[in-house]
Amino acid sequence: MNLFIEWITRIVLFLLLAIVADALLPSGLMKKYARLVLSVLLLLIFLGPLLQLLKINPDQLMKKAEYTMNEEMEVDSLDDSIEEKKKEILEGQDAYKLEQVTQSLSAELKDPLKEQNLQLVDLEMSFLQEPYQMDTLDKLVLTLTPLEESKTVENVSISIMEKQAPKEEKQVDSIQAWISQYLELDKAQIEIRWEEEDE
């Protein structure tokens, strides 16, 4: 019976203390936190006899709850770290796949271009979005250089009055048309550049 009276006395005293504290605190964010703390303490006082019967130490409960919260925070940070590593690996794989496709395409185009007395110097691909696929290809840029031929030098006549379309422009159009047909791409996606020759 003494335990019951002591328990009721604690509850009454705590309620009186809580009322005084609530009246003294200014309204606002601080008051909300104070009410939260007071309600947790009141709950612990209510559960006090039950915890004593079950021989559970409230300090142990609080430590266990804190440990669980810390574990959850560590798991969350570990998940974030795993996601970052996964993203890095996927980006590395995309770059590797792009390099493999570029090398394969270069090897595939090298021989047909040699037949046209051209050498493939560089091949670059740019995409509209990831993942890098032929569906999302924006530009295919080919850097070419003419193969040196052992031809005799032809006479060149230069006229200031009339402008003629350079041979390279006609050649670019034919190369673009051939590559667009060969790779089944739109002609606008293909860009031909000529390697600067040392003069």
C-alpha positions as CSV (number, residue, x, y, z in Angstrom):
1,M,0.0,0.0,0.0
2,N,2.9,2.3,0.8
3,L,4.2,1.9,-2.8
4,F,0.8,2.8,-4.2
5,I,0.6,6.0,-2.0
6,E,4.2,6.9,-2.9
7,W,3.4,6.4,-6.6
8,I,0.2,8.6,-6.4
9,T,2.1,11.3,-4.5
10,R,4.9,11.4,-7.2
11,I,2.2,11.8,-9.9
12,V,0.5,14.6,-8.1
13,L,3.7,16.4,-7.3
14,F,4.9,16.1,-10.8
15,L,1.6,17.4,-12.2
16,L,1.8,20.4,-9.9
17,L,5.4,21.0,-11.0
18,A,4.4,20.6,-14.7
19,I,1.6,23.1,-14.3
20,V,3.9,25.7,-12.7
21,A,6.6,25.1,-15.4
22,D,4.0,25.5,-18.1
23,A,2.7,28.7,-16.7
24,L,6.2,30.2,-16.3
25,L,7.5,29.3,-19.8
26,P,6.8,31.8,-22.5
27,S,4.8,30.6,-25.5
28,G,6.6,29.5,-28.5
29,L,8.9,26.7,-29.6
30,M,10.5,26.4,-26.2
31,K,7.2,25.6,-24.6
32,K,6.5,22.8,-27.1
33,Y,9.8,21.1,-26.3
34,A,9.2,21.6,-22.5
35,R,5.7,20.0,-22.8
36,L,7.2,17.1,-24.8
37,V,9.9,16.4,-22.1
38,L,7.3,16.8,-19.3
39,S,5.0,14.3,-21.0
40,V,7.8,11.7,-21.4
41,L,8.7,12.1,-17.7
42,L,5.0,11.8,-16.7
43,L,4.8,8.6,-18.7
44,L,7.9,7.2,-17.0
45,I,6.4,8.0,-13.6
46,F,3.2,6.2,-14.5
47,L,5.2,3.2,-15.7
48,G,7.5,3.3,-12.7
49,P,5.7,0.5,-10.6
50,L,5.3,-1.7,-13.7
51,L,9.0,-1.3,-14.5
52,Q,10.0,-2.1,-10.9
53,L,7.8,-5.3,-11.1
54,L,9.5,-6.3,-14.3
55,K,12.9,-5.2,-13.0
56,I,13.5,-2.9,-15.9
57,N,15.8,0.0,-15.4
58,P,14.6,3.2,-17.2
59,D,18.2,4.3,-17.8
60,Q,18.8,1.0,-19.6
61,L,15.7,1.7,-21.7
62,M,16.9,5.1,-22.6
63,K,20.4,3.9,-23.5
64,K,18.9,1.1,-25.6
65,A,16.7,3.6,-27.5
66,E,19.6,5.9,-28.0
67,Y,21.8,3.0,-29.3
68,T,19.0,2.0,-31.7
69,M,18.7,5.6,-33.0
70,N,22.4,5.8,-33.5
71,E,22.4,2.5,-35.4
72,E,19.6,3.7,-37.7
73,M,21.6,6.9,-38.4
74,E,24.7,4.8,-39.2
75,V,22.6,2.6,-41.5
76,D,21.2,5.7,-43.3
77,S,24.7,7.1,-43.8
78,L,25.9,3.7,-45.0
79,D,23.0,3.6,-47.5
80,D,23.9,7.0,-48.8
81,S,27.6,6.0,-49.1
82,I,26.5,2.8,-51.0
83,E,24.3,4.8,-53.3
84,E,27.2,7.2,-54.1
85,K,29.6,4.3,-54.8
86,K,26.9,2.6,-57.0
87,K,26.5,5.8,-59.0
88,E,30.3,6.1,-59.4
89,I,30.5,2.5,-60.6
90,L,27.6,3.0,-63.1
91,E,29.2,6.2,-64.5
92,G,32.5,4.3,-64.9
93,Q,30.7,1.5,-66.7
94,D,29.0,3.9,-69.0
95,A,32.3,5.6,-69.8
96,Y,33.9,2.2,-70.5
97,K,31.0,1.1,-72.7
98,L,31.2,4.4,-74.7
99,E,34.9,3.9,-75.2
100,Q,34.4,0.3,-76.4
101,V,31.7,1.4,-78.8
102,T,33.9,4.2,-80.1
103,Q,36.8,1.9,-80.6
104,S,34.6,-0.7,-82.4
105,L,33.0,1.9,-84.6
106,S,36.5,3.3,-85.5
107,A,37.7,-0.2,-86.4
108,E,34.6,-0.8,-88.5
109,L,34.9,2.5,-90.5
110,K,38.7,2.4,-91.0
111,D,38.8,0.1,-94.0
112,P,35.9,1.5,-95.9
113,L,37.4,5.0,-95.5
114,K,40.8,3.8,-96.7
115,E,39.1,2.7,-99.9
116,Q,38.2,6.4,-100.4
117,N,41.8,7.4,-99.7
118,L,40.9,8.8,-96.2
119,Q,42.3,8.0,-92.8
120,L,40.2,8.2,-89.6
121,V,42.1,10.2,-87.1
122,D,39.5,10.5,-84.3
123,L,35.9,9.6,-83.7
124,E,33.8,11.3,-81.0
125,M,30.2,10.6,-79.9
126,S,27.9,13.0,-78.0
127,F,24.6,12.0,-76.6
128,L,21.4,13.9,-75.6
129,Q,20.9,11.9,-72.4
130,E,22.0,8.9,-70.4
131,P,22.1,5.9,-70.8
132,Y,24.3,6.2,-73.8
133,Q,22.6,4.4,-76.7
134,M,22.3,4.9,-80.4
135,D,18.7,6.1,-79.9
136,T,20.0,9.1,-77.9
137,L,23.0,9.9,-80.1
138,D,23.3,13.6,-80.8
139,K,26.4,13.9,-82.9
140,L,29.0,11.6,-84.4
141,V,32.1,13.6,-85.2
142,L,34.7,12.1,-87.5
143,T,38.1,13.7,-87.9
144,L,39.6,12.7,-91.2
145,T,42.8,13.3,-93.1
146,P,43.5,12.4,-96.7
147,L,45.9,9.6,-97.3
148,E,49.0,10.7,-99.2
149,E,48.9,9.6,-102.7
150,S,51.8,9.3,-105.1
151,K,50.1,11.3,-107.9
152,T,51.6,13.8,-110.2
153,V,50.9,17.4,-109.4
154,E,48.0,18.8,-111.4
155,N,48.0,22.3,-112.7
156,V,45.9,24.6,-110.5
157,S,44.2,27.6,-111.9
158,I,43.0,30.2,-109.4
159,S,40.4,32.7,-110.5
160,I,39.5,35.6,-108.3
161,M,36.2,36.3,-110.1
162,E,34.4,33.0,-109.8
163,K,34.1,31.0,-106.6
164,Q,34.0,27.3,-107.0
165,A,32.8,24.8,-104.4
166,P,35.8,23.2,-103.0
167,K,36.3,19.5,-103.6
168,E,36.3,18.9,-99.9
169,E,32.7,20.1,-99.5
170,K,31.5,17.6,-102.2
171,Q,33.6,14.9,-100.5
172,V,32.1,15.8,-97.1
173,D,28.6,15.4,-98.5
174,S,29.3,12.1,-100.0
175,I,31.0,10.8,-96.9
176,Q,28.1,12.0,-94.7
177,A,25.6,10.3,-97.0
178,W,27.6,7.0,-97.1
179,I,28.1,6.9,-93.2
180,S,24.4,7.8,-92.6
181,Q,23.4,4.9,-94.8
182,Y,26.1,2.6,-93.4
183,L,25.2,3.3,-89.8
184,E,21.5,4.0,-90.3
185,L,21.8,7.5,-88.9
186,D,20.4,10.8,-89.9
187,K,22.8,12.8,-92.0
188,A,22.4,15.8,-89.6
189,Q,23.9,13.7,-86.8
190,I,27.1,13.2,-88.7
191,E,29.8,15.9,-88.6
192,I,33.0,15.6,-90.7
193,R,36.1,17.5,-89.7
194,W,39.4,17.7,-91.4
195,E,42.7,17.4,-89.6
196,E,44.8,20.5,-89.9
197,E,47.8,19.8,-92.0
198,D,51.1,21.3,-91.1
199,E,52.2,23.8,-93.7
